[in-house]
Structures are given as structure tokens and as C-alpha cells.
């Protein structure tokens, strides 16, 4: 019986030791999480684009994904405005090895009018490139009800005829 108990103890200790050998998750550095917000608030499309990997992308809610640093910089030239202030609130970030993510909420405020323009949620994926964290993908979705004017909604046919367009 003593041998059986000792074997069980050895197996438990071995399991604990092996679990400690696995990859560890760590939060991303705070300056990595807030770097895009800082560039937005500085109205710096070039600096913001440099935070991305060469194949990075902004996946906006309305429209196609914007891929690559040059396209991201051009996109941000049209998006950033010195009257706007951006705030993010990170809810959680984590990294293991060369990959990480951050998600939370963001708010956009028109400082000239003193009113919030948008509240949204975001998810950003990071990849370590040459020892530095770079944005691989970022996606955001507004919390506001949006009306898409390019989509015509056809009311249901009261006769139940589903062949009518």
C-alpha cells in the first residue's frame, strides 16, 4: 500500500512539473495596447500605420478590409481628424510566444462639439516581429444601430408566396 501511495505522489508531482513547462500567458505591455490610440489622438496616420505588420489589416465594420501599411496610412488619412479624441478601455490582453490579443471598448469624441460620436468594441491581434509587438489584425464594431442605405429591405409578402422578389 505504501508503494501505491508513493507512486501516486510521484505521478502528481510529475504532472505539476510538466504543467509548469508549458507556454505561459502574459498580458501585453500597456504601451503596446495604447499605442494605436496614441497615434490616432496625435492625428498621425503614418505613425499608426507603422504599428502594423507588413501584412497587417484594419477590418472595419462597413467596407472592405484595409491591408498593408501603405493602404492603412491612406485609409487613416481620411479617418483621423484633429477634432476627434479616441479612448480605449482594454478589458483583457494576453500573449504567449509571438502572438497576443487585446479586446475591449472604444469611444470617439468630437472635442469641438463636446459630444461622443461613437461607442464600439474592438479586438486586436498582435504578432511579434523582430522582438517588437506589431498589430496583425484589428477589428471594431459599433454599439450603435446602423442604417445601411444601400440595402433595400422588402417587406414579407402577405400572401405567403415566397417566390416574389
Residue pairs with C-beta under 8 A, 6 or more apart in sequence:
23 96
23 97
24 96
25 94
25 95
25 96
26 94
26 95
26 96
27 93
27 94
27 95
28 93
28 94
28 95
28 100
28 102
28 126
28 133
29 133
32 100
32 102
32 126
32 133
33 88
33 90
33 93
33 102
34 88
34 90
35 51
36 48
36 51
36 88
36 124
36 135
36 138
37 86
37 87
37 88
37 106
39 45
39 47
39 48
39 51
40 48
40 76
40 80
40 84
40 86
41 85
41 86
43 80
43 81
43 82
44 80
45 72
45 73
45 74
45 76
45 77
45 79
45 80
46 73
48 72
48 73
48 76
48 80
49 69
49 70
49 72
49 73
49 76
50 69
51 134
51 135
52 69
52 72
52 134
52 135
52 136
53 127
53 129
53 134
53 135
53 136
54 68
54 69
55 67
55 68
55 136
56 67
56 68
56 69
56 72
56 134
56 135
56 136
56 137
57 65
57 66
57 67
57 68
57 72
57 136
57 137
57 138
58 65
58 66
58 72
58 75
58 138
58 139
59 65
59 137
59 138
59 139
60 66
60 139
60 140
61 139
61 140
61 141
61 142
61 146
62 146
62 148
66 72
66 75
83 110
83 111
83 112
84 108
84 109
84 110
84 111
84 117
85 108
85 109
85 111
86 106
86 107
86 108
87 106
87 107
87 109
88 104
88 105
88 106
88 107
88 122
89 104
89 105
89 106
90 102
90 103
90 104
91 103
91 104
91 105
92 102
92 103
92 104
93 100
93 101
93 102
93 103
94 100
94 101
95 101
95 126
95 133
97 128
98 127
98 128
99 125
99 126
99 127
99 128
100 125
100 126
100 127
100 128
100 133
101 123
101 124
101 125
101 126
102 123
102 124
102 126
103 121
103 122
103 123
103 124
104 121
104 122
105 119
105 120
105 121
105 122
106 118
106 119
106 120
106 121
106 122
106 140
107 116
107 118
107 119
107 120
108 116
108 117
108 118
108 119
108 120
109 115
109 116
109 117
110 116
110 117
118 142
118 143
118 144
119 142
119 143
119 144
120 140
120 141
120 142
120 143
121 140
121 141
121 143
122 138
122 139
122 140
122 141
123 138
123 139
123 140
124 135
124 137
124 138
124 139
125 135
125 136
125 137
125 138
126 133
126 134
126 135
126 136
127 133
127 134
127 136
128 134
154 165
157 164
